[in-house]
Amino acid sequence: MTERDIPFRERLAAAARQEQFLTVVSREEASARFRAAVPHTVLPAESVALAEALGRVLAEDVASPIDVPPFDRALVDGFAVRATDTQGSSSASPRRLILNREILACGVAPSLAVAEGTATPIATGGVIPRGADAVVMVEQTGFLDEALAIDLVQAARPGQFVGYAGGDMAAGETVLRKGLRITAREVGMLAACGLARVPVVRRPRVAVLSTGDELVAVGAPLPPGAIYDSNGPIVVASITENGGAAVPLGIVRDDAAALRTALQAALAETDIVILSGGTSKGAGDVSHRILKDLGSPGILVHGVALKPGKPLCLAVAEGKPVIVLPGFPTSAMFTFHDFVVPLIRAMAGLPPREDEAVAAVLPQRVSSELGRTEFVMASLAETSDGMVALALSKGSGSVTAFSQADGFFSVPAARSGLEAGETVSVTRLGAGVRPPDLTLIGSHCVGLDRVVGLLAERGLRIRTLWVGSAGGLAALQRGECDLAALHLLDPETGLYNSPLLAEGFRLAPGWGRLQGVVFRRGDPLFEDREAGAAVAAALATPEAVMVNRNVGSGTRALVDGLLRGSRPAGFWNQPRSHNAVAAAVAQGRADWGVAISTVASAYGLGFLPLTEERYDFAYAADKRATPALSAFLDVLAEERTRAALRDIGFRVGGAP
């Protein structure tokens, strides 16, 4: 027998005897009870195919298993050349180069080195051959058919139109962080790394039940006195929008037995159960009576001091949260977003909801090409003067610019740039526009990846931008970041980092790193030699190719000291990371370079020690007490962190 079968007089008498079950509490009290009874924590991980990863949340840090790109490549169609062979070229006095007898299309491995006075035809994306350090565009040459040669009408600079191996992502580099929501940009990064499966947080399964005799499913005929169920579809869409997996279970009538059966089935199959309707004091509202009988603690809250939303009911049954939303759509959605969305997003590993756009000030001028609308990727940072938008400098071939960006702003076609101090509107990308809790700019280190990972486990969002030690220190002094990672030697004192800090800045000690010469094992120029002697032998051998580092990096200063003004082959190959140096040597594109021992070991290279340097962190003294910076410094000092750093070969302790 259903409640509809009970005679009218008995139902009326039951309604008259019904107790006043609403006990209204404040919104704060309701939230406190709900959070105390229902853990707002991330669900366990599962592995999904890359094609299914869109919108999911990473459950682990992801490191690139390869260098991206995996080789030095041409960025335009043209000719691979030695830059020194092109100096002085002009339309009035062209330089002639003999063409090598191979054409480097995409996917073709070079078999011939570019010797002095020669050039090799190469397509966009083609592998740069040994000996070449630049590419000239076809448009800047004249082809001499009979001589199989070209005439250059414009000089090339070293590194021109060359995309370096590992310049975007280096093997072993942490490229995506745990807790990041995967959008199309991250799918591109994972694909570029060759990763077919991704570890993601399991989505909470959320059952949706609409209750009420008056409800009719959308699309069905509407009888007199009935209304279409709008709450169910709205709630289902909102669950999906906020990272949950909605399980719509349709409409249940105001019948205790039917509702109890539906609730028990939902509790068995899902993580959260949401009912819409059935929370007020009407005779047909039975949800609260059933929830009382489904196990402890049962109903936590039934009535909240909200307008709209007063009839909200929060409960726990069989260890799972059950939320009974008010029947009116406005009340239902207000309470859903206030109480349920935070739970779904927390279980799915997502941050709180954020706004769509934010106004921010440009700290530096952003140049642009006149006549073309330019969209500039930007990251956001909080300074003492408000929000700033840091334009990201990586070019069109880079996928990591998307990972580092919070959004983008546009430069109008009629302008050649935007000036420092201008306010721009940053349109959000995917995960939103809330700035990171901590911004760190400077020199990269695999040890720092470990530290940032430990902070991410505590819910802190850390942005890292690698511009070199000097660039990081300059950004810190401009107020664009919270920390600068650096390893700069002061030649006057022989000390690292501390003598270079301006007044008002402090140094947090990091760790010691062993820098040295890296080479392929078995190379007689380096094997069983001391570093200085090996470098001298290499400099005396014209065929030996080096790989340098970018100007402004701490390692570059060390390299310049070794070279003593020499400019050997490969000098102008100046990648931005230790990994890229090791990759160039390991792949035979260079014979030697300078990198840290940890990276040399990871690439299976020989290593000749040069010096132990300090890798430390600078910060503004007056910001020491800010929560995120304090958390970073605390984690840095913890024994767990120090042990992790020792495990990968760093020396922890000692003065900065």
N, C-alpha and C positions, 0 to 999 in steps of 0.2 A: 504494500500500500504506500502511495506517495502522499506528500502533504496536500496535493490537490484533491486527493480522494477523501480527506477528512471533511466531515460536514461543516458547513459554514459557521454554525453556532459554536462548534468546538474550537474552530480556528479563531473566532472572534474572542472567545473566552481566554484562549492561550495568549492572545495579544494583550488582553487586559491584565493578565497576571505577569507579563514579561517584566523582568527586573531592569533597572536603569544600569546598562553595562558600560556606558561611556564614562571613563575617568580621565578627564583632560589633563595632560601634562604639557610643559613648555617644549618648544622645539629642541632646546639644548638638552633637556632631560631625555626626550625621546631618542635623540641621536646618541647620547651617552649609553642608554640601555641597549640600543641596537648594536653599537660597536663593541660593547662589552660581551654580548652574547654571540656575535657573528664576526669571526676574524676577517678583517679586510686585507687578506694576504694573497699573494700570487699563487696561482695553481701550478702543478708540476709541468715539466717540459714534455713535448712530444716532437718527433721528427716528421716534417712534411716535405713533399716535393717542392722545388723552387716555384713551379707554376701555381702552387696553392699557397704560397707564402705571403701574397699581397695582403696588407692590413693586419698581419700577425705581429706579435711582439717577440723579439729575440730573447731566448732564454739563456744564452751564453754569449760571451765575447766571440767574435769571428775574426780570425787572422787569415790573411791571404796566403794560400799555399804556394803561390807563384809570384813572380814579378809581373807587374802590369804597367806598361807593355812588357812582354818578355824579352824584348831586344830593342836596340836603338833603331828607330824607324824614321822614314822620310815623311814630312808633313805636307809636301807638295810634289807634283810631277816635275821631274827635272833631271839633274845630274849630281851624283855624289862626287865631291871634290875635296882637295886639301885647300883650306882657306888661304894658306900662304901662297899658293899658286895663282890666286886671283887678285892679289894686291896690285893696285894701279890700273885695273881694267877700266875702260871707259869706251864710249861709242867712237871716240876719236882714236883711241889706242887700245883695241881689244887684245885680250890674252888668249892664245890658242892652246887647247888641250886635246890630246889624242884620246879617242874613245877606246875603252877596254871592250873586249869582245864577249860581253855578256850583258843581258838586260835584266834588271832586278824588278820583276813584277811581284805583286803580293804573293807571299807563300814560297818564294824562291830564295834558297840559301845562297849567299855569295860564295863563289869559288876563287875569285881573284881579288887581291888587295889593290887599292888605289895607290899606285906609285906616283912619285913626283912627275908632274907634267901630264897626268892622265885624268880621266873622268869616266864614271860609269853611269849609263842611263838607269834611272830608278823611278818607279811609280809611287804615288802616295801610299804609305803603309809598307813600302818595301824595306828590307833589312839593310841598314847602313853597313857597307863593307869595311873591313879593316883598312886603316890608313886614311879614310875619309873622315872629316870632322865638320862638314857643312854640305848643304844642298842648295844648288842654284836653280831657279825656276826656268822652265823652257823658254818663257818669254824674254829672258835676259840673255839669250844665246843666239848665235847664228850657226846653222848646221852646214858643214862643208862635206858634201856627199863623196866627192872623189878622194878626199884626204881622210875620210872617216874621223873627223875632228869637229870641234866646236870653237867658236870665238865668243869669249865672254865680254860683255859690254858694261858690266858692273861688278865691283868687288864684293866678295862674300865675307861675312864675319864668322869666326869660329862658333859653332853651335847653331848657325842659321838654319831654320826649317828642319831641325833634328829633335825628335821626341825621344828622350833617353829611357833606357830600360829601367824599370822600377821607379820612374819619375812620378807616376801616379800612385801606385801601391807597390811596396816592396815585400818580398817573400818574408813571412814571419811577422809582418807589421799588423797590429790590431787595427782593422779598418772599420768595423762596426761594433758598437758596444751593447752589452746586455741591457735589455729594457727599451731598446729602440723599436719604434713601430715601423714596419717595413712598408715603404711606398714604392712606386715605380722606379725611383732613383736608386733605392737600395737593391731592388731586383737586378738592375743593371750592374751594380757593383758585384753582387754575388755571382752573376753570370760571367762577368769578366774574370773572376777568380776561378771559374770552372766548377763551382759548387752546385751539385744537383739536388742536394737535400739540405734543409735548414732546421736547426733546433729552435723551436718556438714555444711560447707559453700556451698551454691548452686553454682554449676559449671556454668560459663558463656556459654551460647549457642552461637556458632559462625557459621554463615552461610558462605559457601564457594562457590563462583561462578567463573567459568572460562569463559573468554570472548574471542571471536575471530572466524572468519569464517574458519580459517585454522585448528582448533582443532578437534580432533576425540577422543572419549572415548577409554580408554585402552580396548583391546579385540576385537574392531570392525575392519573391513577391512580398510586399509589405502589407500585412493585414491591419485592420483598424486597431489603434491603441499600441501598436508596436513601433520600435525604432531600430534603425540599422546599428549594428555594433561598430562604432568608430574607435572605441578605446583599444580593442584588440589589435587592429592593424597599426595604430599609432604606437602602441607599446612595442610590438614586434619590430617595427622600423627603428625605433629608438634604441632597442637592445642591440641590433645589428650595427647601428651608427656608433655605438659606444663600445664595440669590441666583443660583444657576446654572441652566442649562437642561439638564436630564438627557436623555440619549439612550440609553435601555435597548436593548441589543443581544442580550439573551437569554443562553443557556447555550452554552458551547463545550466540547466533550469534550477529554480529555487526549490530544490528537493534535497533533503539531508543525505539520503542514501546515495543518490547519484553523485552529489558533490564529494562525499567521502571517498567513493570509489575513484573518482577523477583525481582527487588530491593524492591518494595513496599511489596511484600509477605515476603521477607526475613526480612525486618524491623519490620513487624508485629509479627514475630514468634521468633526472636532471639535478643540477646543483642549486638552483634557485627556483622558487615557484611564485608567480605573480597572479593574483586574482584581481579582476576589475569589477567593482560593485559588491554589494552585500556587506557593507560596513556600518550602515546607520541603524536606527532603532525600529525599522519597520518589521511587521510580523513575518514578512517573507525572507528576511535576511538571516541566513543560517550559518554563514562562514565562521563567525566567532564561536558558535556552539560546537562546531566540528573541531576547530583548532584546539579547544580546551581538552579534547579527548585523544589527541594524537601524540601525546607524550610530553615530558618535561623539557624545557621550561614552559612551553606553550605560548600563550599571548604575553608579549612584553609590554606593548603599548596599544591602547585602543582609545584614540582621541588625542589630538595634538592641537595646541593653541596656534593654529594657522588659519589664515583667510586668503585664499580658499585652501581646503585640505583638512579640515577638522576631523572628519570621520576615519582618518588613516588608521590601519591596524597593522602592527608589526609582531611577528611571531617566529618561533623556532619549533619545527616538528621533525622528529626523526633525525635530529642533528643538522637540519637544513633550514635556511631562512625562507619564510613565507611572508609575502607582503600583500595585503589586501588594500587595493587603491580605492578611493572614493569613486562613485559611479559617474558623476558629472565630468565631462572631458577636461575642463580647465583645472578642476581640483586634482584629477587623476595625473595629469602631466606635470603639474606643479610639484606634487609630492613624489612622483617618479624621479624627476631630475634632482630633487633635494635629497632623497634618501636612497634610492635604488641605483642611480647612475654611479655614485662614488663606489659602491660595492662591486658592480659589474666591472668598472674600469680597473679597480684594484686587483680583482681576481684575474683579469686579463693582462695585468702588467702594464696598464696604460696610465699616463699622468692625468691629473684633473683636466676637465675641459678648459679650453682657452679661446680667446677672442680671435677674430679673423684677420685683423690688421693692427699695426701699431705705428705711431709716429716716432721717428728717431732722427737724431742729428748726425750729419756726416763729419767725422773728425778730420778728414783730409780730403783734398780735391779729388774728384773722380773724373778722369778724362774720357772723352768719347769721340767717335767719328761723326763729324758734322754731316747732316743729311740722312742719318739712319737712326731710328729709334733703338736704343740699347737697353736691354734688361740686365741688370747687374745683380748677381747673387750676393747676399749679405748675411753676416751673422750679427747678432745683437749682443750688446754688453751694457751693463749698468755702470755709470760713472757718478762722481759726486754731483755732476751737473745734469744728470738725467740719462735717458736711453741714447745710445749711439749705434749707428749702423756701420759695421766694418765690411767694406767691399772686399770680396774674395778675388784674388788675382789669377787663379788657375784658369787656363784657356779652355777653348771649346772641346778639346780632346779629353778633358779631365772629367772623370765621374765622381771623384771625391769632393769636388766643389759642392755638389748637391748634398753630400753627407754633412758637410760643415755648415751649410746654410740654414738659417731660420726662415728665409723668404727672399724676396727680390723687390727691387724698385726700378723704375724706368728713368732713362735720360731722354728727353724729347729730341726729335730729329733736328729741330732748329737750334740746338745748343751743342757746343763742343765739349761740354762737361758740366758738372755741378761743383760748386765751390764749398770749401770747408765752412762749416757753420750752418749750411742749409738744412732744412728739415725735409725729410722724405717720408712717404708712406710705404712701409714694408708690408707687402702682401705675403701672408703666411704660406708655408709649404708643408703639407702633410701633418707633421707632428705638432705644429703650432708655433706661436711666436713668443712664448715665455722664454726670456733669456736664460742661459745656463746659470746654475748656482755659482760656478767658478769658471773663469776663463784663464787659460794658461797658454802663453805664446813663447816660442823660443826654439831651442834645439831638441830634436827628438832623441829618445833613448828607450830601448825595449824595457828597461827597468821601470821607467815612468808608466809604461802600459800596465804593469802589475799594480802600481800604486793607484792609478786611476780606476782600475778594475775593482779594487777594494773599496774605494769611495762609492762607486756605482752600486755596490752591494748594499750600501747604507742609504740608497735613494737619492744621492746627490748627482746632479747633472753637470758633467765637466766637459767644457769645450777645449780642445787642444788644436793649436795652429802652429805649423812648423815653418818658421822663417829664418832660423839660425839664431845663435846666441845674441849677436849684436842687434838683430832686428827685434828680438824679444825684449831686450833691455830698453830699447827705444820706445817700444809700445807701452811698456810699464811706465816709463817716465811721462808718456802722453796721457796716461790714465785709461788706456784701452783694454787692460787686462788686470787680473788680480795677482798673477805670478808670472815671472820670467824664468825659463829654464835655460841655464847657461853654463859654459865651461870655457871661460876666456882667461888666458894667461896675461898678467901684467908684466911686461918685459923689464920694468924698472925694479920691481920688488921680487919678481920670481914667484909671486903668489897668484892663485886662481881666484877670480871673481870679486872678492871682497874689496880690493883697492879700486875697483871700477864703479862702485856704487856712489851715487850722488847723495847729498845730505837728505835725510828723511827716509832712506830706504834701508832695509835690513836683509840679511842673508840667512836662509834656513839650510843647514847642512844636508846634503844629499848622500852621495856615495862616491867612491873612487872607481875610475874606469881605466883599464890598461889600454893605451893607444899603441898601435904598432903598424909595421908594414905587412900587408897581406899579399900573398902570391900563391900560384898553383904549386902544389907539392911536387917536388922533383925538378923544379926549374933551377939549373946550375948557377944562375945569377944570384939566387937568393938562398938556396938550400945550404944549411950549415954555416951561414955567415952572420956576423953582427949587423944590425940594421943599417948603421951608417955606411959600412963597407959595401953592403948590398946595394944601397941606393946609389953610391958612387959608381959601382960597376954598371948599374942600369943606365945612369946618366952618360956613361962612356960608350954605351951601346946604342947607336941610332935606331936600331930595329925594336928596341924595348919601348913599349907603349905604356904610359901611366894613365891613371884616372884620378882627377883632381877632386876638389870640393868647392862648393859655392863660396863666393866672397861674403864675409860677415860671419861665417861659421867658426867655431873654435878650432876645429880640425884644420881649416884652411890656414890659420896662422901657424900651426905646426908644420904643415906641408911647405909653406913658404920658407920656413927656417931650414928645412931639408934641402930645398932646391937652390937656395942662395942665388936667386936671380936667374937660374936656368929656365928655359922654356922647352922641355922635351916633348916628343910626340905624345899627344893626349892631354897636354896641359889645359886646353880649352874645353875639355869634357869635364864639366863641373856640376855633377848631380848634387842633390840636397840632403842625402842621407847616407849613413854607414851601409845600409843594406844595398843601396844602389852601387856603391863602390865595390862591395863584395861580389855582387852579381856580375858586374863588368869583368872582373878578374876571373871568376868561376866560369864564365861563358867564353873566355878567350878574346873578348873584345879589347881587353887591356891586360898587361902583364903584372902590374903592381899598383898599389894605392895605399892609403892610410885609413884604418878603421879600428874599431874597438875589438878586443879579443872575443867577446861574446858573439858578435856577428861573424867573425872569422871562423869560429868553431861551428856555427850553424850552417855555414856554406862549405865546410870541409876544406878550408884553405890553410896554407902555412901561415905562421905568424911570427914576426920578429919584433919583440917589444921595444918601444921607444921611451915612453914615459907614462906614469900614472897621473891622470888629471882628476880634477874635482868637478863633479856635475852637481850643481847646487841650484837653489831657488831664491830669487829675489822678490821682495814684496815691499809695499809702502808701510812704514811703521805705524801710521795712524789707522790702518785697516786691520791690524793684527787681531782685533777682537770680533771681527765680522764672523758669523756662524760658519760659512762655507770655508773660509780661509783657516779658521781655527780647526775645523774638522780635518782639512788637508794636513796641517802641521801635526795634529795629534796622530793621525794614521801614519805619517812619515816616521814618527818616533816609536811606534808600537813594535814589539818584538816579532809579532807575526809578519809585519812588513819587512823588517830587517832580515828575518830568516828567508823569506821569499827572494829577496835581492841576493843574499849570499848563495842561494841555490843556483842562480843563473850566472854566477861568476863575478859579482861586484863586491868591492870591499866596503863594508858599512862601518861607520865610526870615523873618528879623527876630526880635526878642525877643518872648516871650510877654507 
